[in-house]
């Protein structure tokens, strides 16, 4: 049986000239700005134009471009190798090339018997996975894809994902500085609080990931906290903020180990925000030692976890997550799990 697997990610600009159109695509998404198109699209152009110079300065730290495509392609190659010769893994980015249309056309040529949709977002959100699924449906119809399709909605506590992330944290904690006591900050991308209040399950699932990681680490009396980074705009966002927690650690005389738990590949929010901006903040806040755990990227344990999810999707033929049923609380109106 030929199987097509679609890896979804956000994408990133591949050069300075791509920064503004990337931002325009991001803020044009109704999942990000929930206004009518007649208002949203001009607003997206305005925001992109105003934010582009600041964003270009961020990407200058990475040679003018995001490495997220290469990271995602490496994950795709590793997953394809794990699944065997009858599998084809394609990449579909939401805000920059390669888009869902190209991925759908590649699968049309491959002519799979089954298709599995796999977001590289462990925690489900209407702003990420749901938006990618919706865009895929449009692209698949356009390409004339009719193969039976199964969604992997989320995997916040997947064994392979947790094992890989825990290993990265342990590596970052090695050889502690003499006399320094550390606090582990499990940092996820933030969302406006009103998004969660409307029924988005993201915060709940981030907390599930954090609990699973702490259990996997098994460190007695571990000092840890969940926090949220990358706040944009005037709305009230999820708290505590990562920058606020770094300042608090400085006040407490604690060293910091920051671990990204919602990103599975390196990009601007790890390589610049965490590695450069927050490191500078930590120094200014008096943090005695600042460390950052790497993302899981193409770690074999993570790829093994993803391949197991794909096999489960093919065997069960329903929407798949960590435990085979709904994991979100009843208040999460937009839970990504659904029966097929």
Secondary structure as the mmCIF struct_conf table of DSSP 4:
data_model
#
loop_
_struct_conf.conf_type_id
_struct_conf.id
_struct_conf.beg_label_comp_id
_struct_conf.beg_label_asym_id
_struct_conf.beg_label_seq_id
_struct_conf.end_label_comp_id
_struct_conf.end_label_asym_id
_struct_conf.end_label_seq_id
STRN STRN1 UNK A 3 UNK A 9
BEND BEND1 UNK A 14 UNK A 15
HELX_RH_3T_P HELX_RH_3T_P1 UNK A 16 UNK A 18
HELX_RH_AL_P HELX_RH_AL_P1 UNK A 19 UNK A 28
TURN_TY1_P TURN_TY1_P1 UNK A 30 UNK A 32
BEND BEND2 UNK A 33 UNK A 33
BEND BEND3 UNK A 35 UNK A 35
HELX_RH_AL_P HELX_RH_AL_P2 UNK A 37 UNK A 60
TURN_TY1_P TURN_TY1_P2 UNK A 61 UNK A 64
BEND BEND4 UNK A 65 UNK A 65
BEND BEND5 UNK A 67 UNK A 67
HELX_RH_AL_P HELX_RH_AL_P3 UNK A 68 UNK A 83
TURN_TY1_P TURN_TY1_P3 UNK A 85 UNK A 86
STRN STRN2 UNK A 87 UNK A 93
BEND BEND6 UNK A 94 UNK A 98
HELX_RH_AL_P HELX_RH_AL_P4 UNK A 100 UNK A 110
TURN_TY1_P TURN_TY1_P4 UNK A 111 UNK A 111
BEND BEND7 UNK A 113 UNK A 113
STRN STRN3 UNK A 114 UNK A 119
BEND BEND8 UNK A 120 UNK A 120
BEND BEND9 UNK A 122 UNK A 123
TURN_TY1_P TURN_TY1_P5 UNK A 126 UNK A 128
HELX_RH_AL_P HELX_RH_AL_P5 UNK A 129 UNK A 143
TURN_TY1_P TURN_TY1_P6 UNK A 144 UNK A 144
BEND BEND10 UNK A 147 UNK A 147
STRN STRN4 UNK A 148 UNK A 152
TURN_TY1_P TURN_TY1_P7 UNK A 156 UNK A 157
HELX_RH_AL_P HELX_RH_AL_P6 UNK A 159 UNK A 173
BEND BEND11 UNK A 174 UNK A 175
HELX_LH_PP_P HELX_LH_PP_P1 UNK A 176 UNK A 177
TURN_TY1_P TURN_TY1_P8 UNK A 178 UNK A 179
STRN STRN5 UNK A 182 UNK A 189
STRN STRN6 UNK A 192 UNK A 192
HELX_RH_AL_P HELX_RH_AL_P7 UNK A 193 UNK A 197
TURN_TY1_P TURN_TY1_P9 UNK A 198 UNK A 199
HELX_RH_AL_P HELX_RH_AL_P8 UNK A 202 UNK A 217
TURN_TY1_P TURN_TY1_P10 UNK A 220 UNK A 221
STRN STRN7 UNK A 224 UNK A 229
BEND BEND12 UNK A 233 UNK A 235
STRN STRN8 UNK A 237 UNK A 237
BEND BEND13 UNK A 239 UNK A 240
STRN STRN9 UNK A 241 UNK A 241
HELX_RH_AL_P HELX_RH_AL_P9 UNK A 242 UNK A 251
TURN_TY1_P TURN_TY1_P11 UNK A 252 UNK A 253
STRN STRN10 UNK A 255 UNK A 260
BEND BEND14 UNK A 261 UNK A 262
BEND BEND15 UNK A 265 UNK A 265
BEND BEND16 UNK A 267 UNK A 267
HELX_RH_AL_P HELX_RH_AL_P10 UNK A 268 UNK A 271
TURN_TY1_P TURN_TY1_P12 UNK A 272 UNK A 272
HELX_RH_PI_P HELX_RH_PI_P1 UNK A 273 UNK A 277
HELX_RH_AL_P HELX_RH_AL_P11 UNK A 278 UNK A 284
TURN_TY1_P TURN_TY1_P13 UNK A 285 UNK A 286
BEND BEND17 UNK A 288 UNK A 288
STRN STRN11 UNK A 290 UNK A 293
HELX_LH_PP_P HELX_LH_PP_P2 UNK A 294 UNK A 295
TURN_TY1_P TURN_TY1_P14 UNK A 297 UNK A 298
HELX_RH_AL_P HELX_RH_AL_P12 UNK A 300 UNK A 316
BEND BEND18 UNK A 318 UNK A 318
STRN STRN12 UNK A 320 UNK A 320
BEND BEND19 UNK A 322 UNK A 325
BEND BEND20 UNK A 328 UNK A 328
TURN_TY1_P TURN_TY1_P15 UNK A 330 UNK A 331
TURN_TY1_P TURN_TY1_P16 UNK A 333 UNK A 334
BEND BEND21 UNK A 336 UNK A 336
#
